[in-house]
Amino acid sequence: MAVAIAIRVRFFARLREVAGKDIEDVKIPGDARVVDVYEAMLRAHPGLPPRDSVRGALNHEFVDWSAKVADGDEVAFIPPVSGGA
């Protein structure tokens, strides 16, 4: 198993309501990807929606779920946005 790294997770909109917070500092294995972070958040907050209805971002940019996460990174999870004209 890889050495643990510290990252910050941000939740937006409905995800923030389910998690009960907008920021969570977590330690994850050093070989983790964005998908692994979301899976860990699903275990910690079982009411979060399935991954296919969420977008992941790494350090303020949308990324693929397979993007690698590094120590000190910020990972954000954002539900789809609707509305507007």
C-alpha positions, 0 to 999 in steps of 0.5 A: 500500500502506498504512503498516505497523502493529505488532500482537501475535498470540497462539496458543492450544492446538494453534495454539501447538504448531504455531507453536512459540510463544504470542506473535508480534509482527508488522508488517502493512499498516495496512488489514489485517483479522483474516483478513489476519493469519491468512493471514499467519500461515498463510504463516509457519506452514504447519501451522496449521489452515484458517481455518474451524476457528479463531476470531479475537479482537481485543483480547480479544473474538471478532470477525468475520474482516472486523474491521479491525486497528489499530496496537498491537492484539492478535489471538488465534487460538483453535481450537474447544474440546471436552470438558466435561460 
